[in-house]
Amino acid sequence: MKVLLVGNPRTVKGFNRLTKIPSLNLASLAANVEEGLCEIKIADLVVKDKNPKKALNDVLTEFRPDVVGFTAMSFQYQKALELIKLTKSFSKNIIIFIGGYHVTADKENILAGEDMKYIDFLIDGEGEVPFNELLKALVNGKDFSLVPGICYLKNGEQVTNDRPSLISPEAIKIPKRGSRIFKKGFHIMGMPCDVIETSRGCVYDCNFCSIRNMYGKSFRKFSIERIMTDLEDAKRHGAKSIFITDDNITLDGKRYLELCNEIIRAKLNLTFAVQASVRGFMKTPGLAEAIAKAGTKFVFLGIENASDCALEFMNKSNQLTSSDTEIVVRELKKNNILIVGGFIFGYPDDTRQTLLENFEYAKKIGVDIQLFNILTPHLKTELREELMRDGLVTNTDDYSYYNHYASNVKTRHLSSEDLYRIRNRLDARFPVESKAIFRLFRAYPSYFTKLMFRMLKEEPANWFNFTTGILKRH
C-alpha cells in the first residue's frame, strides 16, 4: 500500500516572507508507522505555494497512492478541502483522511456536513497512534470500530471512536525526513531549515489557546539524548537552522539549560529559533546567555499586551507582567538575540489609544519583528465562549479568516473594521519608526535586500501600505 501525506500550502500572512518550515507532524506520522506496513511519502506544499494544485497533481500522477492524508489548522481547512477534492477527482478509489487542530475542534460539524462526500476518515487529536492503527486496519481488513481516535460515517451514521491515551515520549520515533518528496525551499531567513520538538503540551490556562484540544493540560518531555539524535538527523538532511516548535520549551527552564549545554558540547553549529515564555526566563537565571551560546538567534515571546489588565483577561497575569517582559527582552538583546514579539489586539476594552500604547511599548522595549495579531475566537476555547456571549465575535463561521491576522472580533469601543485598519497602519509604521528594519538588515543584509526587491515586484500593494503607513503618524 502507498500512502501520501500532504502538507498545507497556506501559512499565516507575513510568515512566508521570513520562513518556510516543513511539517513536523507529517514527518512524525510517517516515522511512527510499523515497519513494512506501507510505503509513505510526504508532499509538503508549503514550498509549492504558488501552484499547489499542480504540484499535488504531479505527485499523484507519479506516486499513485492508495491513501492520502491531509492536515489543517482552522484557517487552512478550506485549502485542504480544495486539495482533497482534487485528489478524489484524480481517483475516487483513493482513501482520504484529515487530521489537525481544526478537525479535532470541529469534528461534529464536519461529520454532519457535505465535506464527508470527499473524506473517508477524520483523525481526532494526537495522530501517531490513530494513523498507524488506521493503516493496519486498511491493510488487514480490520474493523474500523477498533481504531482509536478516528471518526467516520458507517451506513450514514456518525461513528466517533474514543481517543487513545497520549503517547509516551519514549515511544515517539524521530521524524522521517527522508520521506519528503520536496527537499529544498525550507528556510529561516534564507538558511536551510528543519523543525524539531523537545516536548509536547502546556499546563497554563490562557483562554485564547487551542492546544489543550489536542493534548489536554499536559506536558511531556523528550529525553536530551532523543533531542540530540533528532538534531543530528536534521543536520544530516541539510538543515543549517532549526525551529523548535514546542508550545512552551521554557516551562522546564533547568532542562532547557541542560539541552543548551549539550548542544554547545556537541558543536552542532546550527542556528535556532524558539518560542518561549517570559515566565520561563524569569524563573531560570542564565537561560538567555545559555541559549545564545547554543546558537539561538530568534526568540518568539508571547508578550500579548502591554496592559496588565489585558493579560488578566487572557488568563496570563499569573505568567508575566509588562515589567517582567522588559527585563527579559533586555537580557535577550544583551545576548544578541532578535526578538519576535507576539502581541494580541482586540480584547474587549481595547480602544485606539490602547493599541497605540502597545505600539509604543513594542518600540520602547526593542522588539525586532512585530506580530500585531488580532484576537482570534478559536473553536472550543474559553475565549470564544466569552466573546460570543458578549456579542463581540463578528465572524462566527468563516474559519478561513481565523489566521490571527484578519479581524474576526470587535471591541466595546472599536468595530472590527476599525481594529483591522488601525492595526494595519501600526504594522506598516513599526519597522522604520522602531528602527527594527535597520537592525534586521544589519543582521541579515543579503536576505533582506533580496526580500525587499521581491516584495517590491510581487507585493506592490504592501509597499504602498508600508510607505503610507510611515507617513501617517496619527
N, C-alpha and C positions, 0 to 999 in steps of 0.2 A: 504494500500500500504506500502511495506517495501522499505526503502532507505538505501543504504550503501555508506558511504563516505570513500575514500581510500587515506591515506597519503603516499607520495612518499618515498621510502626507500633510495634514493640516496642523499647523503649530500656532501658538499664541503670537499675536501681532508683534513684530519687532524682534522676537527671539531668533527668527530665521536669518536675520542680518548678522547677528553676532555668533550664532552657534547652530549647528545641526547635530543632534545627539542621537545615536542609534537606540532602538528599542531594547531595553533591558528585559522587560517581561517576556517578549517573544523568544529571546535567546535563552532565557531561563526555562521556559516551557519546553523548548527543543532539547535542552540538556537533561531534563528530568523525565524523559520517556524511557521505558525499559529497552535495553539494548536489543537490537534486531527486530523490534516491533514494526518499524516502518522507516521510510526514508523521508527526512524532513529538510526543507529549505525555507529560508526567510527572505521575503521581498520587502525590505524596509523602504517605503516610498517617500520618506521624508527627504531623501536625496534625489527624488524624481518628481518634485512638487510642481514642476512646470507642465508636465503632461503625465500625471499618474495613471490615467486610464490606459494610455498606450503602453506604458511600462508594464502594467499588470497584464494586459492582453498578450504582450510578447512573452512574459514568463509563463502564462497559462498555455500558450501555444507550444513552447519549448519543453516545459516540465510535465505537462499533462497530469495534474494532481487529481487524486480521488477525494481528498478532503482539503478544504481551505478555511483557515481561521482568521478572524479579524479582532481588533481591539479598539476601544474608543472611550475617550472622555466625553462628557455631555456635548461640548461644542464640536466634537469630531464625529458624532454619531451619524449625521446626515451624509457626510462624506463617505463614511464607512458603508452606509446603505447604498449609495451610488455604486461603489465598487462591488458590493455583494450582488446587486442586480446585474452588473456587467458579468460577474463570474457565473451566475445562473444562466444568463443568456449564452455564455460560451458553451456550457454543458449543463443541462438540467439534472444530470446524474451526479454532479459534484455535491458532496455533503458539506454544508456550511454551518459553522458555529461562530459565535462572537462573545467576547468577554470584556472585562474592563470595568471602570467605575460606573459608567452610565447604565450599562446592562444590570449591574448589581443594584443600583438605586432605583431603576425603573422597570424591573423585570415584569411586574404585574401588568403594566400598560402595554409593554411590547408583546407579551403573550396574548393579550386580548385584541391586538390590532392587526392591521393588514401586513405589517412587516414580516410576519411569520409565514407568508406565502413564499418568502425567499430564504428564510433562516430555518435550519433544522434543530439547532440546539443553542441554548444560552448557557454561559458559564457564570455562576454566581459566586462572587468573592475571589479569594486567592486561587490561582489557576492550576498550579502544578499537579496536584492530585486528581482533580476532575478531568483534566486534559489527558493524562496518562490512562485513567480508567475508561474514559470515553473511547480512546483509540483501541484499547483492549477489547471493549465491547463490540466495536465495529469490525475488528479483525476476527474475533472468535464467536460472534453471533450471540453475545450475552444479552441478558435482559437489561434494558436501559434503566429500569427502576432500581437497579443495584448500583448505579453510578452516582456517587455523591456529588453534590454541588452543581447539578445540571438542571435545566428547565426545558420543557418541550411540550408539544401537543401530541396526544395519543387519541385517535378517533375523535378529534375536535375538542377534547378535554385537556385542560391545563394540568401539567404534571410539574411539580416543584420538589426536587429531592433535597433533603437536608444537606447542608454543607458538611464537609469533613472537618475534623479538628485542624487547627493551624499546624502547618508542617514544622517539624523541629528544624532549627537552622542547621544542625549537623547533617540532616538528610538532604539538604538542598545542594545539588551539584553546581559547579561554576558554569556560567553561561556558555552556550555552544556557539562561539563566534564564527567558527568555520562553516556554519550553515548559511551564513549570509551570502546572498547572490550578489548584491551590490557592495563592493568593498571600499569604495572611495567616496569622498564628499562629506563625511562626518568630520566636524571640526569645532574647536573653540577658538575664536579669534584667528582663524586660519591655520591653527595647529591641528594635525590629525588627532581625532579624539575617540575615546570609548567611554563606557559608563560602568560603574560598579555600585554595589550596595554593601554596607558593613552591618546594617541592621534593618529591621522592618518594624514599622509601627511607631506609636507615640502614646503617652499616657496623659497628655494635657487635655483640657476641656474647651478649647477655642470653639465658639459656637458657629463659626463660618466654615470649619474644616470638614472635609468629606472622607478623610482617610479611615475613620472608625467604621464606616460601612464596609470596608474591605477587611480590616484586621481586628476590629473591636478595639478596646482600650488595652493595648498590649505593647510590649517592647521586647523583640527577640534579637539577640546579638550573635553575629558570626564570630568564629574564633579568629584571632590575629593570624594564625597560620593559614586559614582558609582565605582571608582577605589578601594576604601576600601572594598566595598562589594565583588568585584572581588577577591581581595587578600584573604579575609576571606574564600571565596568559594574554592580557590586553596589550601589553608591550610587544609580545611576540607577534601579535596580529597587526602591528603597525602604529599603535597609539603613542603619541607624544604628550597628550594631555588627557586628563581623566575628570569626568564629572561624577561626584559621589552623590547619589540620588536619595540618600537616607532622608526620611521625614524629619529626623532630629538627631544628627550624629553627636551633638554636644549634650545629649541627655545624660550620658555617662562620660563626663569630661576626663576622668582618670584613664579610662580605657582608650579614649581618643589620644591622650598623651602617649600612652604605650604604643599605639599604632604609629604615631608620628616618629617616635624613636626608632621603631623597627624599619620604617621607610628610609629614614636617614642612614641607618646602618647598612641597608641593602643597596644604597646608592642607585636608586632606580632612575633618577634624572627625569622625572615626569613633572608636568605642571598640573596642579589640582584646582578644581572649582568645587566649592561645597555650599550646602545650605546649612545654616547654623542659627542658634538662638542666642539672644543677648544674655539670658539667664545662664546658659552653659558656660559662657566666657567669664561671667561674674563669679561663678562658683569654682572656677578652675584657674587659679593664678598660673601664669606662664604659658597658657594654652596658645595665645596669639603668636608668641615667639616660636613655639614648637611647630605650629602648622606652617609658618613661614619657612622655617628651616627645612621642613619636609617637602617644600615646593609649592605650597598653596599661594596662588596669585589672585584668586577671586573668592570672596565670601558673600553669599546672599544672606542678608539679615532681614528677618521678618520684623521690621520696625513698626509697621502697621499704622501708627498715628502718633503725632506729637502731643496729642491731648491724653492725659491720664484718664479722663472721663470716658473717652472713646475706647481706650484699652479695657476699661472696666466693662463697658457694654459688650465687647467682644470676648469676655471671659479671659482676658490676657493680663489683667492687672496683677495677678499673682506670679507672673513670669518676668515682667520688666516694667520699668518706669522710663520716662523720657530722659531723666538724668543718668540712669544705667546705660542707656543707648549711647549717650555722648561719651561716656567713659570707654565703652567697648570699641566704638568707632575710632576714637583717638588711639587706642592701643593697637588696633589692626593697622591703621595708617602709619603708625610709627614703625611697623614691620613691613612697610611697602606692599601692603595688600590692598587691592582695589575693592571698593565696597559697592555691591549691588543692593540698593536699598528698596525693600518692598514696602510700599505704603498702601493703605486702603482708604479710598474716599467714598463718601455716600452713607455714612452711618446716620441714623435718623435725625440728629440735631445738627448735622453739617450745614454750614452756610458758606457763602462766597468767602467770608473772612476766615473761617476755619481752614478752608482749602489753601488760601494764601499763607496762613500760618504754617501749614505743613510744608508748603513750598519753601518758605524762608528757613524753616528748621532743617530741611534736607540740604539746603545751601550751606547753612551755618556749620553743620557737623561734618560736611565734606563728602557727601555721597557722590560716587563717581558715575554710576549708571542708575538712573531713577526708574522705578517701576511704580507709576502712579495708577494703581489698579482701582477699579470701581467695584464696590461690594457686590458679590455675585450670590444670589439666593440658591445655592446648590441643593439639589434634591436630597431629602432625608437628613437635613441639618436643622439644628435648633434655630439657627438664624432665619432660615426660610419660614419656619412656622411663625416666628415672632413678627417678621416683616409682613407676611401675608395677613396675619391677624390685624395689624395696624394699617393695612391698605397701602403699603409702601412699595410693593412689587408691581412694576409696570409691564413686565413681560413674564407671564407665568408659564408659557408652554413652548416658546420657540427656543429650544436649547442650543441652537447653533450660535446664539449670541452669548452663551454662558462661558465666556472666554476670559473674564476678568478685565477686558478692555472695553467692551461695549457697556452701555448703561441700561441696566435692567431694573433699576430701582429709582425712586425719588426720595427726597428727604422732607422733613416738615417745612423746609424753607426754600428748597430748590426743586424744580421739575427735573425729570430725567434728562431732558434736552439741555437744560442749564448745566447740570452736573457734567454731562459729556463735553459740552462746549468749553467750560472753564478748565476742566482737566486737560483737554487737548491744547489749550493755549499755554497752560503752565508747563506741559510736557515739551512744547516747542521752545519755550523760553529757557528751560533749565540748563541744557548743555553749555550754552555760552555764558549765561549770567553766573552760573556756578563755577565757570572755568573748567568744568569736568571734561569738556571736549578736548581741551588742550592737554590735560593730564593723560587722557586716553591716547592721543596722538603721540605723545612722548613715549608712552609705554609700548605701543604697537604701531609705529609710523607706517610701515608698509601696508599692513592690513587695513588701517583706517583710511589711508589715501585711496586704495582700491575701492573700499566700501563707499566713500563719498562720490567717486566718479560713477560707480554702478547705480547708486541711488539717484544721482542727477539724470542718468539715462533712463532708468526703469521706473522711477517713482517721482516724477516732476511735481505731482500734487503735494507730496510730502515736503519737498523743498519749498514750495510756496507757503505751506503751513508753518514750516520752520522759520522762514525769514519774516513772515508777517507776525508770527508769534513773538519774535525778538523785538520787533518794532512797537508792539502794543504792550506797554508796561502796565496797563490797567485792566 
